[in-house]
Amino acid sequence: MRYAIAIPQFYSDGSFDPGAFREYLVRAEEAGFHSAWTQEAVFGTRPLLSPMEVMTFAAACTDTLRLGCTVFVSTQHIPAQLAKSTSSLDQLSRGRLEVGVGSGGKNRPYAAFGMRPDRYLARFTEGVQLIKQLWTEEGVEHDGEFWQLSGATISPRPFQKPHPPLWFGGSGPTALRRAVELGTGFFGAGSVPTVTFADQVRSVRSQTERPDFEIAKRVYIAIDADAGRARERVNAELTAVYGGLSPAVEAAAIAGTPEDCVRAVRQVIEAGAELILFTPLYDQPEHLDLIAEEIIPALA
């Protein structure tokens, strides 16, 4: 098992504290976390710093901690630019980058990015394939529906060979099949309850016998000696994140005493997670310490 922690990204205008941010990442590295992860949302009323810049800052604060984004909504990116940015960050971090991609679903504001929603899945698939080409090949020739390149080369390509781990988000059968075909791992969403995640794992495992294909799960977590207070606080934060609170999202989040949380996280492991991304939505430094000192040792 490997354990990861969310990187703080929620800062209102002018509130970012570089020293506290650096201390958080150093503490995560010293505590032995495998990786630290960002997320992406260009628009929204909740303030969220951009993942690429946050990971670049984090790379400069750490030496061994791996850094990822789950997920880049890659339909809203130009593949050549995303390939170049991720290659550069993988070089700057000396091969510590993890890349997650997702289509974003049909309800994203695609017009804001100069595209139509009716072909977003085709655009997503072609874009990921093109990124992989640019990561691994010289003189890329690509004549697709959305992009055309002739003799294109990105240099330097990623530090990791053939390329950084490529995780896929998504939940439906087609998304799971795409993860197996194009990715190196599947990342279960934080909004998906454990029982549903277990079904997704079974579906993925039935489609591939690759020993290197990995499965991860984001886990929203709130730890408090008062279990009721933990649930109230995480529900309030989830409502802000999702613009409401569905029964599925509430069921997916883990909240309660350390003992409650250990039992629930163990169920996620039993469902098939090989990497768990702990995502506290408030008091992140305090939760980092609680997870490192009380949750992870109890799972051993």
N, C-alpha and C positions, 0 to 999 in steps of 0.2 A: 504493500500500500504506500501511496505517496499522498502528501497533504499540501494544499496550496491555500493562499490567503488573498483576499481581494485588496487591490491597491486603492487607497482613498482618492476619489475623484470629485466628490461633491463639495465644491467651494463656491460661495457667492463672490460677487465682484470685489476684489481686493483682499479677500480673506485668506488666501493661500499663504501658509507658513513654511518656507523652504526647510528650515531647521527641523521642525516637527515631522515633516514629510520624510526627510533623510533619516531621522531617528527611527521612524516606523519601519522603513525598509531594512535598516541595519538590524533592528531587533528581529524582524522576520528571518533574515539570513542567519543570524546567530542562533535562533530557535530551531533551525533545521528544516524550515519549510522548503519543499521542492521548488516552488514557483510562486509568483505573485501576478495577479491578472487584472486587466482593465476591461471596460466594456465601451460600447460606442452608441451615441445618440446625438445626432447633429442638432436636432430641434428638441425643445421641451422647456417647460417652466421650471423644472428642477435643475439647478446649475450643475453642469457636468463638464469637466475638462476633457479635451480631446485625447484619445488613447495613445496615439503615436508619440505625441510630445511628452505625455506622462511616462511612458515606458522609456523614452530616451533619457529623461531626468533620472528615472529609477536605475537605469543601467550605470549612470555615472555615480550613483550612491552605493553600489553593491559590486561584489566580485564573482560570486558563484550562483546567486539566486537567478533562476530562470524567469523570464518575463513574457507574458502573453496577453492577447486580447481575445475575449470570447463574447461576442464575435464582431469582426468587421462586417458591416452590411455591405458586402463587396459589390452588389448591384449599383450602389451609389458612388462607386469609385471607378476611375479609369484604370484598367488592369496594368498598363505599362507604368503608371505613376505609383500604384500600390506595390508592384513588384520591385520598383526602384527603392521606395522608402523602406520596405521590409528588408531588402537585401542590405541596404546601408545600415540599418539598425542591428541586423545580425552581425555585420562586420564590427560595428562599434562596441557591441557587447561580447565579442569574441565567441559567437555561437550560442547565445543563451535565449534566442527568440523562439516563441511558440505562436503560431498564427491560427486563429479561428475565423471561419467565414460562415456567413449565412445569407440567405436570399432576402430576408427582411419581411417576407410575406407580401400579399397583394395590396395591403392598405397603407403602404408607405407613401409619402408625398413625392412620388417619382417625378412629377412635373418640375419640381424645384431643382432636379438634377438633370433636366433636359432629356427625359426619357418617358416613354409610355408604359403603363402598367400591364398591358395585355401580353407582353413577351418578356416579362421580368425573369421567369425561370430559365428561358433560353439564354437570356443575357447573363444570368448568374453562372450557368454551366459553362458557357463559352469563355466568360471572363476568368473563371478559375483555371480552366485548361490553358488559357493564354499566360496567366501568371506562372504556372508550372513550367511552361515552355521557356519563358524569359528567365526564370530562375536557373534553368539547367542547360540551355542550349545557346550556341553562338549562331548568328545569322538567321534568326527566326523568320520563317516564312509562314504567314497566317492570312488566309483569305476567308473570313467568317461573315456572318450576318451583320455583326455589329462593329467589328474592328478588322482592319487590314494592315499588315506589316510586311515589309520586304527587306530581308537582310538585317533585321534589328538585333542588336546585342546590348545587354545591360552588363556593365562592368564597374566595380566588381560584383560578381554574383554572390549569393549568400555564403557566409563562412561555413555553415553546416552543409554537408554534401549527402545526398543530392540537393536537399533543400530543408528548411526548418520543418518541424512537425506541423502537419496541416490538419486541423480539427474542423469538423463540420457540426453546426448546430442544426436544428430542425426536429420535427417530431413525427410527421406522417410517413407512410410506407415509402413514398417516392424519395423523400428526403433521406431516409435511412439507407435506401439503396444507393443514392448518390454518394453518401458518406463512404460506403464500402468501396465503391468504384473509383472515387477520386481522392479520398483522403487517407490519412494515417491514423485517424481516431474519430470517435463520436463523442460529443459533449452534450450531456443532458441538461436541459434548461432548469433554472432555479424555480420556475413556475410550474414544473411538472411534479406531481406527487410520486412518492417512491413506488407505489404499486404500478403506476403507468410507466415509470422508468424501467422497472423490471421487465415489462412487456417489450419495451424498446430494445433492451439488451438481448432478450431472447431472439428478437427479429434480426438484429445485427449479427449475432453469433451464428444464426442459421444460414447466413449469406456468405460467410467467409470463415476460413480456417487459418487465416494469416496470423502467425503468432505475434507479429509486431503491431497488429491493429489494436489500439487502446480505447478504453472507455472511461469517461470522466463524468462527473455530475457537479453542478453548482448547487450549494446548499445554503439558503438563507438561514441564519442562526441568531438567536437571541438567548443569552445565558443570564440567569438571575436567580438568587436564592428564593425570590417570590415568583413562582411560575406564572401566576396570573398577570403580574406586571410585565413579565417578559413577553407574553402573548399580546397584551394590549399595545406595547411599544412597537413590536415588529409589525403588527397589523396596521398601525398608523403609518409606518414607513412604507410598507407595501402599497397601501392606498395611494400614497404620494407618488410612488414609482410607476404604478400601473394605471393611475387615474381611477381607481376603484379596487374593490377586493372581491374576487370570485372565490367560491368554495375551493376550487382546485389550487389556486395560489396560496390560500390560507393553509390548506392541507399539506402543501409542499414545504412550507417553512417550518423549521424546527425551533421550538421555543420552550424554555423551562429551566429547571435546575440543572446543574452539571450532570447529575445522574439521568435525568430525563433526556438530555441531549445525547449522551453517550448511547443510550438504548436506541434512539431514533437514527443516529449516524450509523450504528452497527447494521441497522436494517438496510440502509443505502448500500453499504459494503456488500451485504449478503445478496442484494439485488444485482450486483455485478460491477459496481464502480471500482476502478483501479486507481483513480485519482479523485480526490474530493476537494473542491474549491469552496472553502468556508467564506461566506459573504455576510458579515455583520453590516447592518444598515445604520447603526448608530454606535457611539462610543467605540470606534474601531480600535484604537490602541489598547483599551482595556480588554476588549474581546480577543485581540491577538494574544495577549498574555494568558487569558483564561483558556483559550483553545490549546495553546502550547503546553500549558502546565497542568490542566485538569482533564481536557477532553482526549487529546491524542494519546497520552500515556495510558489512559484507561481502555483504549481501543487495542492496545498491543496484545 
